[in-house]
Amino acid sequence: PNYSAPVAGSTLGGTTEIVDGVAEVISPLMLANASDTGRTVTVRITRRNGDVSVVLSNAEVAARDVLLVPLNGQVLLNDSGTTNGTGDKLEILAEANDAIDATISWTQGRAEATDGA
């Protein structure tokens, strides 16, 4: 989410502005395959400036097994300044619908600073 914060130098109860929020990943991404056959999955992070980082590309999750992807410490920005207002995205793409369950834990908070990129 975005946060309402006081503008620097304003008086108590004065002017506020909307600032970006962040989600910091605090656990591995757990990909569980509930099907009876191996399934492939791709994981990527698309940053607000359009840069794409492929974390996994067509990695197989064995039948009835779990794959842990170490994403701890990744920070995803919710950028209120973008055209679509979405900021960074974590995408998990599986070869078949309803084959892969994804679980991740994160904390959310206010971004301390952004570089405007």
N, C-alpha and C positions, 0 to 999 in steps of 0.2 A: 504493500500500500504506500501511498504518499502521506506525508505528515505536514501538519500546519505548525510552523515555527515562528517565533518572534523575529522580526527584522532587527539586525544589529543596530544598536543605538536608539531603538524606539522605547518609549516609556511603558511601564507595566500596563497591560491591557491595551497596548497600542497596536501598531501595524503588524500583521502576520503575513507570511508567504507560504506557499506550498513547496515543500522540498522532497527530493527523491527518497524512496525507501529502498532497502536492500534485503536480500535473502542470502544468508551465509550457510552453505551446506555443512552439516556437522556429522554426517554419517556416510558410509559408502552407499552408492545406489545399488539396491538389491533387485535383480531381475530373476523372477521365478517362472519357470516353464511348467505349466500345469498340464500340458498335453503329453501324449504317449510317443511323440516323435521329437527329435531335435529341431529347434527353430533358430533362425538367425535374427539378429537385432543390430541396429545401428543407433549410436548415441552421439548427439552433437549439441554444441552450444553455439547459438547465434547471438552475437553481441549487437548492441543497439546501433553500431556504425556499419553493420552488415558483415563484419568478419565472422567466418564460420570455423570453429574448431571441431574436428571429428575426433571424438574420444574413442569410439569403437566403430569399426566398419565391417558389417556382416559377420559379427562374432556369433558362434553357435552356442546356444544354451541347450545342453543335453536334455533329453526327455526326463521329466519329473525331477529336475535339478535346479540349482540356484547359481547365479553368477554374480559376484560382488565386484563393483566398479568403484575404484577409489576416487571419489569426487570431493572428499573432505577438504574444506578450506576454500572451495570455489565460491565466488561472490557474484550474484546475479542482481543487476540494477534494474529497478523500475523507474524508467526515465520519463518524467512528466513533460519533458521538452521535445520528445519525438513526435513525429506526425501522427503515428497511430497510438502513442501513449503506452506502449507495452514494454519498451526497453529490451533487456536480454531474455533469451528463451532457452530452456533446456528441452530438447526433443528426443523422444525415444520412439524409434520406428521399428516395428516387428513385421516379419514377413507374413504373418497371419493374424487376423482379428481374434481377440480373446485367447491368445496363446501365451502371452507374456504379461505377468503382473509386475509392476514397478513400485518400489517403496523407497522413500528417501526422507531424511529428517533435516530440518533447517531451523535457523532462528531468523527473526526479522527485526529490522530496526531502521533507523534513519541514516542515510548516507552522510558521512562526515564532510566529504568534499567530492566534487566531480570536476573533471578537466575539460568538460564541454565537448569532448570528442564524440 
